[in-house]
Amino acid sequence: MLSRIARKFVPLGRGLARRMPGLANSSLGRAAKAAVRELVYPSTQTAWRRSLPSSPSPSPSPSPQVEVVPEPPVKKRKPRDPDEVAGLTSEFIGLASDRTCDIVLCCAFAGRHRLLARVIAESLASEASVRWVLTGSTEEDVQFIRTMAERDSRVTGFTCPNRPLGRKWQTCVRKAVEVFDYDLCCIVGSDDILSAKLLDTIAHRHAIASEAVGEGEHMPSIYCALEWIVWNVGTKSNHSPNIVRCSYRLQSAFQPLGAGRFYTRRFLDSCGGTIFDSTLDRLLDDRGFQRIIDQGASVEYFSIEDGPLISVKGDWGQMNAFDAFLEADTLVLDEFSFAGQALLRESLSSATFRFLAKQDRMSPQFNFSKIPTGTEPDESTPAS
């Protein structure tokens, strides 16, 4: 529309330019002509500029080219079965030629040598034929194993790294079942005393079950405990009594006690002797019993009247201290000091009973600040 209006004024502008040449040539006149000319006939340059796209933001100067050397492909390792590392061991120390027994007892330990020596001595008082396989980790442990093997040919052992703890236990069990001709394989902690009476009871019970006609489906695959005795010898706890009868609440008893599990040879053969997860440091006992459940195998429980299993608690480092037992809502604890004294006196060897019942709690037998080697005299034996 402006263009049409401008065209109408072009003749008028030309007439004025002829009549007033000074005005037409002035700066005002030249500007007016340029404006009219731009409206009527846009210049090519202006039109071309209007058609250009907006200028992009300046791009950064290209960085110098760096030659990228491709890294060699990483060869993926095949995932390793954690149970394969159960073969990492030293040679057996003091392995005797007589390797036939009713029960082979397995213990993975570190320190607590005085207490473990008493655990071993109590089991050797049994009428059942027993053998021990100890798995330690330190030079002091090696010296302890050697000392115990020299004292009694029924004890042998080797060393293995202490972590993961599941691997240490699995190594102990695997080597025990490979070396010994056994009927039962028992798991024992270094602070768990299995009474001689209990070993006699289980060996006798299993012998009867093995002689049953056909060895049928009711043949137990494991003998284990839902109740045991806790004997506190620590000086740092203010709790009394020192002896309690402990059991799992029925609604929470999904696993029996880890210590004192007697696995039968037939069951261990069926699972290749693998009852511990070699990658774990805690909850080590779950795998073995889960395999019992998966097989639908038979389980037989024993009571403390069959023979007590004593968990000794003190001031040393342990996974479950005495105070933890008192606070656990999955356990039932009963005062057992008086009734327990009579039961333990009847079930334990006299040396073991004196060892636990000694009144002087500061005696060296429960002082683990220094690691003994097992060569010290047994303080539970009265002086002659």
C-alpha positions in Angstrom: 0.0 0.0 0.0 2.9 2.4 0.8 4.4 1.6 -2.5 1.2 2.7 -4.4 1.1 5.9 -2.4 4.8 6.6 -3.1 4.3 6.1 -6.8 1.6 8.7 -6.9 4.0 11.2 -5.4 6.8 10.4 -7.8 5.6 12.8 -10.5 5.1 15.5 -7.9 8.6 14.9 -6.6 10.0 15.2 -10.0 8.2 18.4 -10.7 9.4 19.9 -7.5 12.9 18.8 -8.3 12.8 20.6 -11.7 11.3 23.8 -10.1 13.5 23.6 -7.0 16.9 22.0 -8.0 18.5 23.3 -4.8 16.1 21.5 -2.5 16.4 18.3 -4.6 20.1 18.3 -4.3 20.2 19.1 -0.6 20.9 16.5 1.9 17.2 16.4 2.9 16.2 16.0 -0.7 18.7 13.2 -1.3 17.5 11.4 1.8 13.9 11.7 0.7 14.6 10.4 -2.7 16.5 7.4 -1.3 13.6 6.6 1.0 11.1 6.7 -1.8 13.3 4.7 -4.1 13.7 2.0 -1.4 10.0 1.8 -0.9 9.3 1.5 -4.6 12.2 -0.4 -5.9 14.0 -2.3 -3.1 17.7 -2.7 -3.8 19.1 -6.1 -4.7 21.6 -5.9 -1.9 19.0 -5.1 0.7 16.7 -7.9 -0.5 19.6 -10.4 -0.5 20.5 -9.4 3.1 17.0 -10.0 4.2 17.0 -13.5 2.7 20.1 -14.6 4.7 19.6 -16.8 7.7 20.6 -15.5 11.0 24.3 -15.8 11.5 25.2 -18.7 13.8 27.2 -18.1 17.0 30.9 -18.3 16.4 32.1 -21.8 16.8 35.2 -22.5 18.9 38.3 -23.1 17.0 38.9 -26.8 16.4 41.2 -28.5 18.9 44.3 -30.1 17.6 43.7 -33.6 16.4 45.0 -36.2 18.9 45.6 -39.7 17.7 43.5 -42.1 19.7 45.1 -45.4 20.2 42.4 -48.1 20.9 42.9 -50.0 24.1 43.4 -53.8 23.6 40.2 -55.7 24.4 40.0 -56.9 28.0 39.7 -60.6 28.2 36.7 -61.5 30.3 37.5 -64.1 32.9 35.1 -66.9 33.3 33.3 -66.5 36.7 34.9 -68.8 39.2 33.0 -71.1 41.4 33.7 -69.8 44.9 33.9 -73.3 46.2 36.9 -74.1 44.0 39.1 -71.9 46.3 38.4 -74.4 49.0 41.5 -76.2 47.8 43.8 -73.4 49.1 45.6 -75.1 52.0 48.9 -76.0 53.4 50.0 -79.5 54.0 48.4 -81.5 56.8 50.3 -81.4 60.1 50.7 -84.7 61.9 48.3 -86.7 59.8 48.2 -90.2 61.1 47.8 -93.3 59.1 44.7 -94.5 61.0 41.9 -92.5 59.4 38.8 -94.6 60.2 36.4 -93.1 62.8 32.9 -92.7 63.9 33.0 -88.9 63.9 35.4 -86.5 62.4 35.2 -83.1 64.1 36.0 -79.9 62.1 37.0 -76.6 63.6 38.1 -73.4 61.8 39.8 -71.2 64.5 42.1 -68.3 65.2 43.6 -68.0 68.6 41.7 -69.1 71.8 44.1 -72.0 72.0 43.7 -72.7 75.7 39.9 -73.0 75.4 40.1 -75.0 72.2 42.6 -77.4 73.8 39.9 -78.1 76.4 37.2 -78.5 73.7 39.4 -81.2 72.0 40.3 -82.9 75.3 36.6 -83.2 76.3 35.8 -84.9 72.9 38.7 -87.3 73.2 37.2 -88.6 76.5 34.3 -90.0 74.5 34.0 -93.8 74.0 33.2 -93.1 70.3 36.1 -93.1 67.8 36.8 -89.5 66.9 39.3 -87.5 64.8 39.9 -83.8 64.6 40.7 -81.5 61.7 41.8 -78.0 62.8 42.1 -75.1 60.3 44.1 -72.1 61.6 45.6 -69.0 59.9 48.6 -67.7 61.9 52.0 -69.0 62.9 50.7 -69.4 66.5 47.9 -71.5 65.1 50.4 -73.7 63.3 52.4 -74.2 66.5 49.2 -75.0 68.4 48.1 -77.6 65.7 51.6 -79.2 65.8 51.5 -79.4 69.6 48.1 -81.0 69.7 49.0 -83.5 67.0 52.1 -84.5 68.9 50.1 -85.0 72.0 47.5 -87.2 70.3 47.6 -88.7 66.8 43.8 -88.3 66.5 44.4 -84.5 65.9 45.6 -83.1 62.6 45.2 -79.8 60.8 46.5 -77.2 58.3 46.4 -73.5 57.7 44.2 -71.5 55.4 43.5 -67.7 54.9 41.1 -66.4 57.6 38.9 -64.5 55.1 36.4 -65.2 53.8 35.5 -67.2 56.9 33.1 -69.3 54.9 36.0 -70.4 52.6 38.0 -71.3 55.7 35.2 -73.5 57.1 34.5 -75.1 53.7 38.1 -75.9 53.2 38.2 -77.6 56.6 35.1 -79.7 55.9 36.2 -80.6 52.4 39.6 -81.8 53.4 38.2 -83.8 56.3 35.7 -85.7 54.2 38.4 -86.4 51.5 40.9 -87.8 54.0 38.9 -89.7 56.6 36.7 -92.8 56.5 34.0 -91.5 58.7 30.3 -92.0 59.5 29.5 -88.4 60.8 31.1 -85.0 60.3 30.6 -82.6 63.1 31.0 -78.8 63.1 32.5 -77.4 66.3 33.4 -73.8 67.2 36.5 -73.0 69.1 34.4 -72.0 72.1 31.8 -74.7 71.9 32.3 -77.7 74.2 30.6 -80.9 73.0 30.3 -83.2 76.0 31.7 -86.7 75.8 28.2 -87.9 76.7 26.7 -86.1 73.6 29.3 -87.7 71.3 28.5 -91.1 72.7 24.8 -90.6 72.3 25.0 -89.5 68.7 27.4 -92.2 67.6 25.2 -94.9 69.2 22.0 -93.5 67.8 23.5 -93.3 64.3 24.8 -96.8 64.5 21.3 -98.1 65.3 19.8 -96.0 62.4 22.5 -97.3 60.0 21.6 -100.9 60.8 17.9 -100.4 60.1 16.6 -102.6 57.4 17.0 -101.0 54.0 18.3 -97.7 55.5 15.0 -96.2 54.4 13.8 -92.6 54.0 13.7 -92.0 57.7 17.5 -92.4 58.0 18.6 -89.0 59.4 20.8 -86.8 57.3 21.7 -84.5 60.2 21.7 -84.6 64.0 21.5 -81.1 65.5 20.3 -79.0 68.4 17.6 -76.5 69.1 18.7 -76.0 72.7 22.0 -75.7 74.4 23.8 -74.3 77.5 25.5 -70.9 77.6 28.1 -70.6 80.3 29.4 -67.1 80.8 32.9 -66.8 82.3 33.5 -63.2 81.4 34.4 -60.5 83.9 32.9 -57.6 82.1 29.3 -58.6 82.3 27.2 -57.8 85.3 24.5 -60.3 84.4 23.7 -63.2 86.7 23.3 -66.2 86.5 26.3 -67.4 84.6 24.7 -70.6 83.3 21.5 -70.4 81.3 19.5 -72.9 79.3 19.0 -71.5 75.8 16.6 -72.5 73.0 15.1 -71.0 69.9 11.5 -69.9 70.0 9.5 -72.3 67.9 8.2 -69.6 65.5 11.7 -68.4 64.8 13.5 -71.8 64.7 14.1 -71.9 60.9 17.7 -73.1 61.4 19.1 -75.3 64.2 22.3 -74.2 66.1 25.3 -74.0 63.9 27.6 -75.7 66.4 27.1 -79.4 67.0 25.7 -80.3 63.6 26.4 -83.9 62.8 26.1 -84.4 59.0 26.0 -88.0 57.8 28.4 -89.3 55.2 25.6 -90.1 52.8 24.3 -86.6 52.8 27.8 -85.0 52.4 28.4 -87.4 49.5 25.2 -86.3 47.9 26.2 -82.6 47.9 30.0 -83.0 47.3 30.8 -82.0 50.9 29.7 -78.4 50.3 27.8 -77.0 53.3 29.3 -73.5 53.6 29.2 -70.5 51.2 32.8 -69.7 50.5 32.1 -66.0 49.9 30.6 -65.1 53.2 31.9 -64.0 56.6 28.5 -64.3 58.4 25.4 -66.5 58.3 27.8 -69.3 57.4 25.5 -72.1 58.6 22.5 -71.4 56.4 23.7 -73.2 53.3 24.2 -76.7 54.8 20.7 -76.8 56.4 19.1 -75.3 53.3 20.5 -78.2 51.3 18.9 -80.6 53.9 15.6 -78.9 53.3 15.9 -78.9 49.5 16.5 -82.6 49.5 13.6 -83.3 51.9 16.1 -85.1 54.1 15.3 -86.3 57.6 16.4 -84.2 60.6 16.8 -85.5 64.2 17.2 -83.1 67.1 18.9 -83.9 70.4 18.3 -82.3 73.8 20.7 -81.3 76.5 19.6 -84.3 78.5 21.0 -86.4 75.6 24.3 -84.7 76.3 24.9 -80.9 76.8 26.5 -78.7 74.2 28.0 -75.7 76.0 28.7 -72.3 74.4 31.4 -70.7 76.4 31.1 -66.9 76.5 33.8 -64.5 77.9 35.6 -61.3 77.3 37.3 -62.3 74.0 36.1 -61.3 70.6 33.2 -63.4 69.3 30.3 -63.1 66.9 27.6 -63.4 69.5 28.5 -62.2 73.0 26.7 -63.2 76.2 24.8 -59.8 76.3 23.6 -60.4 72.7 22.0 -63.7 73.8 20.1 -61.9 76.6 18.7 -59.3 74.2 17.7 -61.6 71.3 14.0 -61.8 70.9 14.3 -65.1 69.0 15.6 -67.0 72.0 14.2 -68.4 75.2 16.6 -68.2 78.2 16.1 -70.0 81.5 18.1 -69.7 84.7 20.1 -72.9 84.9 22.8 -72.4 87.4 21.6 -75.0 90.0 20.1 -77.7 87.8 22.8 -77.2 85.2 25.6 -77.8 87.7 24.3 -81.3 88.4 23.8 -82.1 84.7 27.2 -80.8 83.6 29.0 -82.5 86.4 27.4 -85.8 85.3 27.9 -85.2 81.5 31.4 -83.7 81.3 34.8 -85.1 82.1 35.9 -84.0 85.6 38.8 -81.9 84.1 36.4 -80.0 81.8 33.9 -79.3 84.6 36.7 -78.0 86.8 37.9 -75.9 83.9 34.6 -74.1 83.6 33.6 -74.0 87.3 36.8 -72.5 88.5 35.9 -69.6 90.8 38.9 -67.4 89.9 37.7 -65.7 86.8 41.1 -64.0 86.4 42.8 -67.3 85.9 44.9 -67.5 82.7 42.7 -70.1 81.0 40.2 -67.4 80.1 42.8 -64.6 79.4 43.3 -64.4 75.7 45.3 -61.2 75.7 48.3 -63.3 74.9 48.0 -66.2 72.5 49.1 -69.4 74.1 50.5 -72.3 72.1 48.9 -75.1 73.9 52.2 -76.1 75.6 51.2 -74.6 78.9 50.1 -76.9 81.8 46.4 -77.6 82.0 45.2 -75.5 85.0 42.1 -77.5 85.4 44.1 -80.5 86.6 44.8 -80.3 90.3 48.5 -80.1 91.3 49.9 -83.3 92.7 
